[in-house]
């Protein structure tokens, strides 16, 4: 059960622990009044060992406290600065292991419940001719469906707690980071005005869009259900795109700087202003970010095992066939080039400078569709 302290608007959810004698908790900071404006939900650290987003969320809390003191909160804003205390405690051999839960090696940001599948039977015969009414009915059905799901372990408990807090939000931002990367985000294409507003507000260097990427990550768990429900009921009943959701990659693992995170939080406030959740923020800067389909992003693999010697960095543009790196086999001395499979923007590379043959090394964002199926790396 969630516990709410009305004096400081802190909502706490206990994780009772899969092993005896263990207790953790997730905390959400909440500002504003439900129904007074858009509900925005921001979380960080779902992949627990990604400090850039967690630091941005912490700075965002300070900024929202300040805005509240000035009476500038216009909607309802939730911030969960550390969404995954289970993953944060997972260290093996002196290295953090926050991406997958160690018991079953499931990615913490995959396998969220399919809200459309769960809510559809509850909506049969209840939808109306009014899109706004349907929005409310659908969110109520999401809530009812979530209440009935089993919570057999901490990972399920964690997922259902987060989704329980966010399923009725108008806007959901999930803050992450990549290995080494430029500032980019993933979103569904349904709400292009929100995509442009977020990109300009935070200064994103790239946006990757896909209606359904596969794997039901947290952002997709908020957008795909509206598409699926429209497919099922849309001929008879108007169904809006009820949520704008994005996974924001705050650059790379090592891009952890207090001044940078403070600036990123200030820019997030600009976005909250742009969507009407906070008053008195500056308007987003002008300019555009490239918006490219995720299924046109090429994955680059190692042709042999060895030492990775990069010739490019995130942010560089490459031509098809251009040498991006060499892999040096330190035993034989043989060097094999790694060439780009497409024309585009190198937006991320792996942290490690050693590689196995066949291992994923980097991604290049292009504009020609070259992939299908599940587009997410595990
Ligand atoms: Zn992540």
Boltz pocket constraint, residues with backbone or C-beta under 6 A from the ligand:
constraints:
  - pocket:
      binder: B
      contacts: [[A, 46], [A, 47], [A, 50], [A, 109], [A, 175], [A, 176], [A, 177]]
      max_distance: 6.0
